[in-house]
Amino acid sequence: GLGTCVYLWSACTSQVTKLCDLAADGDSVTSVSWSERSGLVAVGTHKGLVQIWDAGAQKRVSTIEGHTARVGALAWNGDMLSSGSRDRLILQRDARSSNPVERRLIGHRQEVCGLKWSPDHQHLASGGNDNKLLVWSLSSVSPEQQYGEHSAAVKAIAWSPHQHGLLSSGGGTADRCIRFWNTLTGQPLQCVDTGSQVCNLAWSKHSNELVSTHGYSQNQILVWKYPSLTQVAKLTGHSYRVLYLAVSPDGEAIVTGAGDETLRFWNVFNKARSHKESKSELNLFSRIR
């Protein structure tokens, strides 16, 4: 788990600041997500709450109730925040409102473990422990599309910024596959067996490539060309599954977090990248907590 604290790390100064500690509430952090537009951070908790924090002021703005179990997935769409929980619900609320009206998306039969909004802000993709990938439109409370080809939980989800309607998803230990979908037609596209549990996916902003992070059994990070699905880089260094992935604002670097309690920073999408296997020597935190 993520423990009880959320920390902020500045890429400019390397300063680490504690944003919040949920220990006093007897709660723990189960998800975090930055708003694209503002300096707001959403924090999902084990008890089913979603806290909204102003990172600049280091102040809690609001606490949103509604879930009855841990919130493991969060996704912003402008001022609207979607949250996915072990209670199988996806709730959508306006984070600015003091008494937000919620939209309830009911479709998964087990925990919701992945959420991503499309680049045009019109569609939400959700993955669940029921091995399903669902696609919802902005105006609907029923899924527009359901994909059931994965044979394990679907936590890793990413929309292509280059091709409208192109969605990628990754399956857990019993599946190990990255699959691609044309959500405009509902057609399945390519599939590649990665040999390991797929924990995260992210597309490059600059080129038709994507990065995947993995767990059992190899704990590696792979960079793929699309649509050929040739592997252009393999990054090793983590000793436990690579559960967390974020892309830098300029789109050139990624940061990964793993069960080994390290954060590692990699230049994967810069134009001068070598196509060789590389190792992360950068280990800024010996312990996250």
C-alpha positions as a printed Julia matrix, in Angstrom:
289×3 Matrix{Float64}:
   0.0     0.0     0.0
   0.9     3.68   -0.15
   0.87    4.18    3.61
  -0.78    7.19    5.28
   1.16   10.1     3.73
   1.24   11.97    0.43
   4.51   13.75   -0.42
   5.27   16.37   -3.07
   8.65   16.28   -4.86
   9.89   19.3    -6.82
  11.82   18.5   -10.01
  13.35   22.01   -9.84
  14.73   21.9    -6.3
  14.49   18.19   -5.37
  12.66   19.37   -2.23
  10.29   16.87   -0.64
   7.25   18.21    1.22
   4.64   16.25    3.13
   1.19   17.24    1.83
  -0.98   15.19    4.17
  -1.04   12.38    6.69
  -4.21   10.31    7.1
  -2.95    8.43   10.17
  -4.93   10.65   12.55
  -8.13    9.58   10.75
  -7.13    5.92   10.94
  -7.09    5.89    7.12
  -4.53    5.23    4.39
  -3.84    6.41    0.83
  -5.01    4.12   -1.98
  -4.72    6.46   -5.01
  -3.5     9.94   -6.02
  -4.15   12.07   -9.11
  -3.19   15.61  -10.19
  -5.78   17.85  -11.84
  -4.62   18.87  -15.34
  -5.81   22.46  -14.99
  -5.13   23.49  -11.43
  -2.8    22.7    -8.58
  -5.32   20.32   -7.07
  -4.46   16.79   -6.0
  -7.14   14.16   -5.43
  -6.36   11.53   -2.79
  -8.4     8.33   -2.64
  -8.51    6.52    0.69
  -8.96    3.03    2.1
 -12.2     4.06    3.82
 -13.75    5.18    0.51
 -13.24    8.94    0.77
 -11.81   11.28   -1.87
  -9.92   14.26   -0.46
  -9.15   17.29   -2.67
  -5.96   19.15   -1.73
  -4.6    22.49   -2.95
  -0.91   21.64   -3.39
   0.27   25.26   -3.51
  -1.47   26.23   -0.28
  -0.93   22.73    1.18
  -4.54   22.82    2.35
  -7.41   20.35    2.11
 -10.18   21.91    0.04
 -12.87   19.26    0.46
 -13.64   15.66    1.34
 -16.08   13.82   -0.9
 -18.01   10.83    0.39
 -20.01    8.28   -1.59
 -17.94    5.1    -1.83
 -18.26    2.3     0.72
 -14.83    0.73    0.09
 -11.3     1.76   -0.93
 -10.86    4.14   -3.87
  -8.12    2.65   -6.06
  -8.57    4.66   -9.27
  -8.97    8.39   -9.96
  -9.23   10.36  -13.23
  -9.82   14.09  -13.77
 -11.76   15.55  -16.7
 -11.51   19.33  -16.32
 -13.14   20.07  -12.96
 -14.95   16.73  -12.94
 -13.35   13.91  -10.99
 -14.12   10.23  -11.6
 -13.35    7.73   -8.85
 -13.4     3.94   -9.01
 -13.73    1.74   -5.96
 -13.72   -1.75   -4.53
 -17.49   -1.22   -4.12
 -17.64   -1.7    -7.94
 -18.95    1.82   -8.55
 -17.54    4.68  -10.59
 -18.68    8.06   -9.23
 -18.33   11.36  -11.12
 -18.47   14.62   -9.17
 -17.6    18.29   -9.75
 -14.59   18.84   -7.48
 -15.37   22.6    -7.15
 -18.83   22.06   -5.69
 -19.29   21.92   -1.92
 -22.26   19.58   -2.37
 -21.48   17.79   -5.64
 -24.17   15.97   -7.59
 -22.83   12.52   -8.37
 -23.27   10.41  -11.45
 -23.07    6.7   -10.7
 -21.66    4.43  -13.38
 -22.62    0.82  -12.67
 -21.09   -1.85  -14.89
 -18.24   -3.68  -13.18
 -18.88   -6.79  -11.11
 -15.68   -6.52   -9.09
 -13.31   -3.75   -7.96
 -12.67   -0.89  -10.4
  -8.86   -0.72  -10.67
  -8.24    1.51  -13.72
  -9.74    4.77  -15.06
  -8.63    7.02  -17.96
 -10.37    9.83  -19.84
  -9.83   10.12  -23.6
  -7.76   13.07  -24.93
 -10.93   14.74  -26.31
 -12.56   14.44  -22.83
 -15.6    12.64  -24.29
 -15.04    9.03  -23.19
 -13.97    7.29  -19.99
 -12.32    3.86  -20.08
 -12.54    1.72  -16.95
 -10.86   -1.55  -16.06
 -11.9    -3.98  -13.36
 -10.91   -7.06  -11.41
 -13.74   -8.74  -13.35
 -11.31   -8.77  -16.34
 -13.53   -6.29  -18.21
 -12.64   -3.08  -20.05
 -15.62   -0.72  -20.37
 -15.97    2.53  -22.32
 -18.46    5.18  -21.17
 -19.52    8.36  -22.94
 -19.7    11.7   -21.15
 -23.5    11.75  -21.36
 -24.31    8.12  -20.5
 -24.57    6.11  -17.27
 -24.38    2.76  -19.09
 -21.24    1.5   -20.84
 -21.16    2.11  -24.6
 -18.7    -0.73  -25.13
 -17.57   -3.79  -23.19
 -14.42   -5.75  -23.97
 -13.98   -9.12  -22.28
 -10.89  -10.52  -24.0
  -8.5   -10.11  -21.05
  -8.2   -13.12  -18.72
  -7.06  -11.14  -15.64
  -7.69   -7.77  -13.97
  -7.38   -4.69  -16.2
  -5.46   -1.97  -14.29
  -3.37   -0.58  -17.16
  -5.29    1.69  -19.56
  -4.08    4.41  -21.96
  -5.64    6.36  -24.85
  -3.46    7.23  -27.84
  -2.88   10.99  -28.24
  -2.09   10.4   -31.94
  -5.03    8.36  -33.23
  -8.59    9.28  -32.29
 -10.4     6.43  -30.55
  -7.35    4.16  -30.17
  -7.27    2.59  -26.7
  -4.7     0.25  -25.14
  -5.16   -1.97  -22.09
  -3.02   -4.43  -20.14
  -3.98   -7.54  -18.17
  -2.75   -8.99  -14.89
  -0.65  -12.04  -14.05
  -2.92  -14.64  -15.65
  -3.16  -12.59  -18.87
   0.1   -10.61  -19.43
  -1.17   -9.13  -22.71
  -1.37   -5.58  -24.03
  -4.4    -5.23  -26.27
  -5.41   -2.42  -28.61
  -8.96   -1.39  -29.49
 -10.63    0.84  -32.05
 -13.34    2.35  -29.85
 -14.9     4.15  -32.84
 -15.92    0.8   -34.35
 -15.66   -1.47  -31.29
 -13.1    -3.65  -33.08
 -10.2    -5.4   -31.33
  -6.84   -4.65  -32.97
  -3.36   -5.99  -32.08
  -2.4    -8.03  -29.04
   1.07   -8.72  -27.64
   1.97  -11.16  -24.85
   4.52   -9.35  -22.68
   5.37  -12.35  -20.48
   4.62  -10.43  -17.25
   1.74   -8.81  -15.39
   0.97   -5.4   -17.0
   0.68   -2.71  -14.3
   0.64    0.55  -16.32
   0.58    1.92  -19.85
   1.39    5.42  -21.18
   1.79    6.79  -24.71
   4.54    9.15  -25.82
   3.27   12.64  -26.65
   5.86   13.03  -29.4
   6.0     9.72  -31.27
   3.88    6.65  -31.88
   5.4     4.73  -28.96
   4.14    3.57  -25.6
   5.71    2.44  -22.35
   4.47   -0.46  -20.23
   5.46   -1.3   -16.65
   5.36   -4.82  -15.3
   5.13   -6.99  -12.23
   5.44  -10.72  -11.8
   7.72  -12.06  -12.93
  10.23   -9.61  -14.44
   9.4    -6.18  -12.89
  10.62   -4.47  -16.05
   9.69   -1.38  -18.06
   9.28   -1.81  -21.82
   9.01    0.73  -24.65
   7.1    -0.34  -27.78
   6.7     1.11  -31.26
   3.14    1.22  -32.56
   1.67   -0.32  -34.68
   4.57   -2.75  -35.3
   4.82   -3.55  -31.54
   8.57   -3.94  -31.81
  10.31   -3.49  -28.47
  12.69   -0.52  -28.62
  13.87   -0.42  -24.99
  13.93   -2.57  -21.88
  14.54   -0.81  -18.56
  15.49   -2.72  -15.44
  16.27   -1.69  -11.88
  13.16   -2.23   -9.79
  13.2    -5.36   -7.64
   9.41   -5.51   -7.11
   6.44   -4.96   -9.4
   6.3    -1.5   -10.98
   2.88   -0.43   -9.72
   3.02    3.3   -10.5
   3.87    5.34  -13.58
   3.67    9.05  -14.44
   4.86   10.99  -17.5
   6.57   14.39  -17.09
   4.76   17.48  -18.46
   7.23   17.79  -21.37
   6.52   14.18  -22.32
  10.17   13.09  -22.34
  10.69   11.5   -18.93
   8.75    9.05  -16.81
   8.85    8.28  -13.11
   8.05    4.83  -11.77
   7.29    3.62   -8.27
   7.45    0.05   -7.05
   7.05   -2.21   -4.04
  10.79   -1.82   -3.41
   9.9     1.67   -2.04
  11.94    3.53   -4.66
  11.01    6.12   -7.24
  13.07    5.93  -10.42
  13.32    8.52  -13.17
  13.92    7.51  -16.8
  14.4     9.46  -20.04
  12.44    7.16  -22.33
  10.85    9.39  -24.95
  13.62   11.93  -25.62
  14.79   12.08  -29.22
  18.36   11.04  -28.46
  17.33    7.87  -26.66
  19.55    4.87  -27.26
  17.73    1.72  -28.33
  19.78   -0.32  -25.91
  18.86   -1.86  -22.61
  19.33    0.67  -19.83
  19.39    0.68  -16.06
  18.17    3.31  -13.64
  21.01    4.49  -11.45
  18.85    7.32  -10.12
  17.25    6.35   -6.84
  16.2     9.57   -5.13
  14.21    8.01   -2.32
  15.57    4.98   -0.55
  12.13    4.83    1.06
   8.94    6.51   -0.1
   7.25    6.53    3.29
